[in-house]
């Protein structure tokens, strides 16, 4: 079986975990801190991203998504400690604007699915976040502080994440949109 996830290291404490077998080519970012690790986006949830993350960090993991769409929150089911923007809490509780059938069509569009994966069993993640975020909040993972920036995007709670000390800005839509000034 091919590897669903590809891992690239940006620096000694920051990784990109990508899903290249899907048309969205989802890219998730793992920031390792002294107390926690922060995983920005968890991919489609087609394969278990937690298994990949466990190879990279032994710290408890907090997850957050740039916005509440299937390609960014599918793997949230593997992480009980997740944050979400206040404008999208309702999307995590049954008010997402697409039907499950539409989501399944999006999830498999141009996708080279892993052997044994049954799209009929695919679920859109629902849950209650452990923390509700708003613009300018700081996520402190110990030795690293990541600032939440509520920005324009294609959902009401779209966020970018800025780490001032390393001059990283992450918008999450395409690979290498982790900018360094």
C-alpha positions in Angstrom: 0.0 0.0 0.0 1.2 3.5 -0.8 1.8 6.0 2.0 -1.3 8.2 2.3 0.8 10.9 4.2 4.0 12.5 3.2 6.0 14.3 5.9 8.4 17.2 5.3 10.3 19.0 8.0 10.4 22.8 8.0 12.6 23.2 11.0 13.4 21.0 14.0 10.0 21.6 15.6 7.7 22.2 12.6 6.4 19.7 10.0 4.1 19.5 7.0 2.0 16.4 6.8 0.4 16.2 3.3 -2.2 14.1 1.6 -1.1 14.1 -2.0 -3.5 11.3 -3.1 -6.5 13.7 -3.1 -7.4 16.5 -5.5 -7.3 19.0 -2.5 -3.7 18.0 -1.6 -4.4 18.8 2.0 -1.4 20.1 4.0 -1.5 19.9 7.8 1.1 21.6 9.9 2.5 20.3 13.2 4.1 22.8 15.6 6.0 21.2 18.5 6.1 23.1 21.7 7.5 22.4 25.1 4.1 21.4 26.7 1.9 20.6 23.7 2.0 20.2 20.0 -0.4 22.1 17.7 -1.7 20.4 14.6 -3.2 22.9 12.2 -5.7 20.9 10.1 -6.2 17.2 10.3 -6.9 16.3 6.7 -9.7 14.3 5.2 -9.9 11.6 7.8 -9.5 8.9 5.2 -6.4 7.5 6.9 -5.5 7.9 10.6 -3.3 11.1 10.9 -2.9 10.5 14.6 -0.6 7.5 13.9 1.6 9.8 11.8 1.6 12.6 14.4 2.6 10.1 17.1 5.8 9.4 15.2 6.7 13.1 15.3 5.8 14.2 18.9 5.2 12.7 22.3 3.4 15.8 23.6 -0.4 16.1 24.0 -1.8 17.4 20.7 -4.2 20.3 20.3 -5.8 20.5 16.8 -7.4 23.5 15.1 -8.6 23.9 11.5 -8.2 27.0 9.3 -11.9 26.4 8.7 -14.6 23.8 9.1 -14.5 21.9 5.8 -14.0 18.1 5.3 -10.5 18.4 4.0 -9.4 20.3 7.1 -11.2 18.5 10.0 -11.6 14.9 8.9 -8.9 13.7 11.3 -10.3 15.6 14.2 -12.0 12.4 15.3 -8.6 11.1 16.4 -7.9 14.1 18.7 -10.3 15.0 21.6 -8.6 18.3 22.3 -9.6 20.6 19.4 -10.3 24.3 19.0 -12.6 26.1 16.6 -13.5 29.6 15.6 -16.7 31.0 17.2 -18.3 31.7 13.8 -18.3 28.0 12.9 -19.4 26.2 16.1 -22.8 25.7 14.5 -21.2 23.9 11.6 -19.7 21.3 14.0 -23.2 20.8 15.5 -25.3 19.8 12.5 -25.7 23.0 10.6 -23.0 22.5 7.9 -24.3 24.0 4.6 -23.6 20.8 2.5 -25.4 17.5 2.6 -23.5 14.3 3.5 -23.9 13.1 -0.1 -22.3 16.3 -1.4 -19.4 15.9 1.0 -18.9 12.3 -0.1 -18.8 13.5 -3.7 -16.2 16.1 -2.8 -14.2 13.7 -0.6 -13.7 11.2 -3.4 -13.5 13.6 -6.4 -10.2 12.8 -8.2 -9.0 10.8 -5.3 -6.9 7.7 -5.4 -8.5 6.1 -2.3 -6.6 3.6 -0.2 -7.4 0.0 -0.6 -10.3 -1.0 1.5 -11.6 2.5 2.1 -15.4 2.6 1.7 -16.7 6.1 0.9 -20.2 5.0 2.1 -18.8 4.9 5.7 -17.2 8.4 5.4 -18.5 10.8 8.1 -18.3 14.6 8.4 -16.7 15.4 11.8 -19.1 16.8 14.4 -18.2 17.7 17.9 -17.8 20.3 20.7 -14.5 22.1 20.8 -12.5 22.3 24.0 -11.8 26.0 23.3 -13.6 28.6 21.2 -11.3 30.9 19.3 -11.7 34.5 18.2 -9.5 37.0 16.4 -6.2 37.8 18.1 -6.3 34.9 20.6 -3.0 33.3 21.4 -2.4 29.5 21.4 0.5 28.9 23.8 2.0 25.5 23.4 5.0 26.1 25.6 7.9 28.1 24.1 5.8 28.9 21.0 2.9 31.3 20.8 0.7 31.2 17.8 -1.7 34.1 17.1 -5.1 33.5 15.6 -6.1 35.9 12.8 -9.7 35.8 11.7 -9.4 36.5 8.0 -11.4 36.5 4.8 -11.8 33.1 3.4 -14.5 30.8 2.0 -16.1 30.2 5.4 -17.3 32.5 8.2 -14.6 31.4 10.7 -11.6 31.2 8.4 -8.4 31.7 10.3 -4.7 32.2 9.6 -2.0 31.5 12.2 1.0 33.7 12.9 4.0 32.8 15.0 5.9 36.1 15.5 9.1 34.6 16.9 9.8 32.5 13.8 8.0 34.9 11.5 5.7 32.1 10.2 2.3 32.9 8.7 0.1 29.9 7.9 -3.1 30.2 5.8 -3.5 26.5 5.1 -5.0 26.6 1.6 -2.0 25.5 -0.4 1.4 24.0 0.4 4.2 26.5 1.2 1.7 29.1 2.2 3.5 29.0 5.5 5.3 32.2 4.9 8.5 33.4 6.5 9.2 37.1 6.4 
